[in-house]
Amino acid sequence: MTRVGFCFKVKQERIPAYKERHRAVWPDMLQALRETGWRNYSLFLRDDGLIFGYLETDDFSAAQAGMAEREVNLRWQKDMAPFFEELAGRRPDESMLLLEEVFHLE
């Protein structure tokens, strides 16, 4: 099992809408995440728009690749792209800044 932490930035003026979207994530998107190995997946939001994400998976590269093949993910990423800063032409799921794990209690 691998623990993955990542960051990205939501445009501050889009924070309320971003939060609303995540109160009603599409059921087929949730299913795709589960089917491709995304477990214990959480997003945390700071007031300035900084997102910290966390998930557990057996193989993060395979989990990402599995989602990249899903039509629902392509629709979700296109729909969510306007919420983020600094995508530089990439989808949000391609713009995660991965963080190095430096401590784990267990």
QUIBELJO-V739512 format. One record per backbone hydrogen bond with DSSP energy under -1.0 kcal/mol. CO is the residue of the C=O (numbers start at 1). NH is the residue of the N-H. If there is no record, write none. Layout:
CO:NH, CO:NH
This chain:
2:57, 4:55, 5:99, 6:53, 7:97, 8:51, 9:85, 11:14, 12:15, 14:18, 15:19, 16:20, 17:21, 18:22, 20:23, 26:30, 27:31, 28:32, 29:33, 30:34, 31:35, 32:36, 33:38, 34:37, 39:56, 42:54, 44:52, 46:49, 49:10, 50:46, 51:8, 52:44, 53:6, 54:42, 55:4, 56:39, 57:2, 59:63, 60:64, 61:65, 62:66, 63:67, 64:68, 65:69, 67:70, 70:74, 71:75, 72:76, 73:77, 74:78, 75:79, 76:80, 77:81, 80:83, 81:84, 83:11, 87:90, 91:94, 92:95, 97:7
